[in-house]
């Protein structure tokens, strides 16, 4: 199997930071390009009025900051990457981006929700695995410090 384009998904969580290590190592081993994607879910208009535009701006800034942190980590690790932020239904935007990119692999974390939380919220990871145009590597959180590049 030849992997040339890896799509890494980040939502700013420790889980996704942990998955970044896998994406970087895969890109290093296959000499693949790394593409970072974060999707901000559009809020219904009534919720925008309820929470205010300042709160929504803070969320967007947090996501932008996370993409920059991930890009910096990649650069420190010797991997060139590009990052993008999209708005919409997360799994739909991710699938569309993966198809447009012609990604060979998607790397993402899973939050591991169970029970009622999983039933109510569904699983973005589950939908991506089901509908992705390429293989998907899902990871769980680990205790390693993701800010420090792994030793070679």
Secondary structure, 3 states (H helix, E strand, C coil): CCCCEEEEECCCCHHHHHHHHHHHHHHHHHCCEEEEEEEECCCCHHHHHHHCHHHHHHHHHHHHHHHHHHHHHHHHCCCCEEEEEEECCHHHHHHHHHHHHCCCEEEEECCCCCHHHHHHHCCHHHHHHHHCCCEEEEECCCCCCCCCCCCC
